[in-house]
C-alpha cells in the first residue's frame, strides 16, 4: 500500500505556517500569564497583598490569547463546522457553499483586521492605557489585526487548495 506524498508548500505558505505557530506561542504565553497572575493574586490576596493590576493584566492577556490562537485553529481546520447539514448537500452544492463561505470569511477577517489597525491608532492618538497599571494598549488591536490577517491567509489557502490542510494536526 502506497502512502500519499505530501507536496511541499513553498516559501510563502511555509512562512504563513511559521506565523501560525509563532502566534500560537504568543497565545500560550498569554495563557501562562493569566494563570500565573490569577493564582498569584489569589495566594497573595489571602495574605492581604493582592497583585496590583491583576485585572488589567488578565484582560490584556485574554485578548492576546484568544486572538493569537485563531490562525493555527483555522489552519488546522479545528473550527466547529455544521457537518450534519453540510453533508446533506450534493457534492456540487457542497463545493459552492464551501467556496462562498470561505470568500465571506476572507472578507470578514480582512475588514476586521483593517478596523483593528484603525482602533489601535485611535488608542495611540488618545494615549489609551489600562485602568490600574497605566499600561498602553494600542498594540493589542494591532496584534489582533496581524492575527486576523494570518487567519485570512489560512482561509485563502483552504480556498485555493481545497481538501488540503495548511498545518497537520
N, C-alpha and C positions, 0 to 999 in steps of 0.2 A: 504494500500500500504506500502510495506516494503522499507526502505532505505538501501542501501548497507553499510555494516560495513567496515570501513577502517582499515586494519591491521596495527599495529604499525611497524615502520621502523626498530627498533633495534638500538643498541648503535652506531654502525659505521655510518649508514646512518643518524641518528639523529645528530651526530657531523658534518657531511657534511652539513646538513641543517643549523646548527648553524653557520658554517663557511660562508655559503652563505649570511646569514643575517648580520654577522659581516662585511663581505666585502661590503655589501650594505650600512651599516652605515658609513664605511670609505669613500665610494663613495659620500654619502650625505655630509659628512664633506668637501670633496674636492670641491663639487659644491658650498657649502656655502662659502668656502674660495674664490673661483673665483668671486662670486657675491660681497662679501664684498670688496675685493681688487679692482675689476673693478669699482664699484660705488665710493669707497673712492678715487681712483685715479682720476676719472672724477671730483669729487667735489673739491678735493684739487688742481687739475691742474688749475681749474678756479681761484683759489686763488693764483696761482703761485708757489705752493709747491707740485709737483707730488710725488706719493709714489715711493720710491726708490726700484727697483727690482720688480715692478708690473708685468712686462712681464715674468720674471723668475718664480714668484710665480704662476701666472695663467697657465703657460706652464706645470709646475710640477703638479699642482692641476688638470689640464685637463687630463694628462696621468693617474693619480691616479683614477680620476672619471670614465674614460672610462674603465680602466682595472678592477676596483673593481665592476662595475655594471654587468659585464659579467656572473659571476656564478649564481646569482639569476635569471637573464633573461633566462639563459639556463635551470635552474632547473624548472622554471615555464612554460617552452616551450613558452616563449614570443618572440621568434625569428620570422622573416618573412619567411614563407615557400611558396613554389610554389605549392600550393594545387591544382590548376586547372589541371596541368599536372599530378600530383601525383594521383589524383582521376580518371584519365583516364586509369590507370593501373588496371590489375586484382588484386584481393586480394593477390594472391601468389607473384606476382611481386612487389606489394607494400611492403610486408614484406622483400623481398630480397633487394630491392633498399634501403629501410629504414635502414636495418641492415648494408648494405655495406657503406652507407653514414655515419652512426654513427661510424663504425670502422675507417673510414678515418678521421673523426673529432677527435676521441680519439688520433689517431696517430699524427695528426697535432697539437693539443693542447699540447701533451706531448713533441714533438720536439720543439715547440715554447717556452715552459716552460724551457726546458733544455738550449736552446740558450740564454734565458733571464738571467739565472743564470751565464753563462759564460760572458755575456755582463756586468753584474753587477760587476763581479770580475775584468774585464778589466777596468771599471771605477774606482774601488777601487785601483788597482795597479797604475793607472796613476793619481790618485787624481783628477779625473774629477769633476769640480764644475760648477755652473751656472755662466753666464757671469757677471751679475751685482752685486749680493749679495754674491757670492762665496759660495753658499750652496752646500755641497756634494750631488751628485745624484746617487751614486752607489746603494742605497736602492730602487730606483724606478723600475729598471728591476727585482730586487728580489721580490718586491711586485707584479709586473706583473706575475712573474713565479708562485707565490703562487696562484694568481687568475686564471691563466691558468690551473694549476693543479686541483684546485677545480672544474673548469668548465669541465675538462676531467672526473672527478669523477661523475659529474651530467650526462654527456653523457653515462658513463658506467651504471649508474642506469637505464636510459631510455632503454639501450640495454638489460639489464638483466631483467627488469620488463616492458615489452612493454605495452603501454596504461595507465601506471600509472604515475602520477605526483609526483616528489620529494617534491615539495612545492605547496600547494594550493594557487591559486590567491585570 
